Amino acid sequence: MMKPWEYGPLRVSDNKRYMQNGDQPFFWLGDTAWLLLCKCSIEEIDEYLTNRAQKGYNVIQITISHKWPTQTVDGRDAFLNENMCEPDLSEGGFWDTLDHTVQKCEELGMYAGLLPCWSGRYKSGNLTEDNVEQYTTFLAERYKEAPNIIWITGGDCKGTDGFDFWTKMGRTLKAHNPDKLVTFHPFGRTVTCDYFPDSEWIDFYMFQSGHRRYDQRSLKKWDDSATMGYYYGEDSFRYIERVENCGNVKPVLDGEPSYEHIPQGLHNPKEPFWQDYDVRRFAYWSVLAGGCGFTYGHGSIMQFYRGGDDPAAYGCSIPWKDAIHSPGCDNMSKMAALMRSLAWETGKAAQHMLGCEEGEQYERISVFSGDDFTIFYTYTGREIVIKEQTLPCGRMKAYWVDPVSGAKSYITTVDTAQTLRFCPPVGTFSHTDWILLLQA
């Protein structure tokens, strides 16, 4: 099988709605591996990456300098004298580990979505406007020839906190790596275009729909976003709509949704933990609204928790080597396989096709329609009613697609000139969310 970049460098489509390699559409399925470099050995990195590649993931989001001091799991420093402009290039050290990770991703046909630093490095003063260009130039030149790099600036922060700093980082990356895509990973419950609506170095947008329930708006924690002037709760699809209305449309995806097995609201482990069915809902809501892909996350995997005496954040309790087999990550494999089996790049949100109420919050039915297919997603198993003469073809085959197993089961062939009604088969299954697929 050809690797994506063998068709051509990753680029934004002409209509600014998705990404592609050459003429091949690229559906992003990412995984959150922020602490991979500082928590895993070379052997463990290979184990993790191989697992993800075999599941159909094609982007791994990794922070280069996340903790301080920045070190490998065996204590090898990334920098000399705690100076981020003096990389320690000792053989077998931090940078060899990163080189190996990038090369392993390349071998497996995956992109490395690299964050030069987490936002904490700027806030603590390890990087400043005075030295960020030097550090970023080093990175860009080191990985200039790698075909599988996507640069992700930011790291859970508001672009207004260090606007000039992040702008200099982004422009430096584009100047040295014009063939590589660059974005900004924003603060919780915000989207890149909130901060950089017109920046030429931003190729696509990310949003962080975050980890809160509808009723957790006022937790008064460090990641409070009340000053943004809007709050969507769990309605991840609204970030896509926000981009549609921002005046400068670019591809957009959820780069940090609610992680599987992390507390609702993030901070209090006494709260319920997000589960696989929540992951599916966030994914289908955003992708069927027009997202160009989706990034999965797990509370144990993003920090590579080892179990035992290993310090854990956010109530983490599952060792990462067990967590890589969690149901949510497999469900995302099924979602990506479904989208890649269709001409999804021709699709767009199509809520107008519903002959019933769209539904609010968990009752929402999402609709996405392309040249020869239409997808409906219901989280609660509501009846799906389709208006007559709205589907893209006159006669279409209807299927139920199980979002857990990925099984596609034929129902009937329909005449789309009449109103259609479908009731999901929820009675004998443990889950209530279902996908209705109509294909020509």
JOTA-V942434 format. One record per backbone hydrogen bond with DSSP energy under -0.5 kcal/mol. NH is the residue of the N-H (numbers start at 0). CO is the residue of the C=O. If there is no record, write none. Layout:
# JOTA-V942434
nh-><NH	NH>
co-><CO	CO>
This chain:
# JOTA-V942434
nh-><5	6	7	10	12	15	18	19	20	21	21	23	24	25	26	27	27	29	30	31	32	32	34	35	38	39	44	45	46	47	48	49	50	51	52	53	54	54	55	56	57	58	59	60	60	61	61	62	63	64	65	70	71	72	74	76	77	79	81	82	83	85	87	88	92	93	94	96	97	98	99	100	101	102	103	104	105	106	107	108	109	110	111	112	112	113	113	114	115	117	118	120	121	121	122	123	124	125	126	130	131	134	135	136	137	138	139	140	141	142	143	145	148	149	150	151	152	152	154	156	160	161	162	165	166	167	168	169	170	171	172	173	174	175	176	179	182	184	185	186	188	189	191	193	194	195	201	202	202	203	204	205	206	207	208	209	215	218	223	227	228	234	235	237	238	239	240	241	242	243	244	245	252	253	254	254	255	256	259	260	261	262	263	264	264	265	266	268	270	273	277	278	279	280	281	282	283	284	285	286	287	289	290	291	293	294	295	295	298	301	303	303	304	309	315	318	319	321	322	323	324	325	329	330	331	332	333	334	335	336	337	338	339	340	340	341	343	343	345	346	347	349	352	353	354	355	362	363	364	365	367	368	369	373	374	375	376	377	378	383	384	385	386	388	389	395	396	397	398	399	400	401	401	402	405	408	408	410	411	413	415	415	417	419	421	423	425	428	433	434	435	436	436	437	438	439>
co-><2	3	4	19	17	12	25	10	23	8	19	20	22	18	24	25	291	293	58	295	30	60	301	32	34	35	40	41	42	43	44	45	46	47	48	49	50	51	52	51	28	28	110	30	58	59	112	33	114	115	63	68	75	36	71	74	69	85	78	79	81	82	77	86	89	76	87	92	93	94	95	96	97	98	99	100	101	102	103	105	104	57	147	59	110	111	149	61	113	64	154	117	117	118	118	119	121	120	120	127	127	130	131	132	133	134	135	136	137	138	140	142	145	111	180	113	150	182	184	184	157	159	159	161	162	163	164	165	166	167	168	169	170	171	172	176	150	152	183	156	207	186	205	190	191	191	198	181	200	181	250	183	252	189	206	255	212	215	220	224	225	231	233	234	235	235	236	237	238	239	240	242	204	292	206	252	206	294	296	273	258	313	271	210	262	262	264	266	267	261	274	274	275	276	277	278	279	280	281	282	283	286	285	251	27	253	29	293	259	297	299	300	299	306	312	316	304	318	318	319	321	322	325	326	327	328	329	330	331	332	333	334	335	336	337	338	338	341	342	343	368	366	349	350	384	384	359	360	357	376	374	347	372	437	367	435	365	433	363	421	382	419	352	415	386	413	438	411	436	408	434	399	406	400	401	399	406	397	397	395	393	413	414	385	383	421	423	425	377	400	375	398	434	373	396	371>
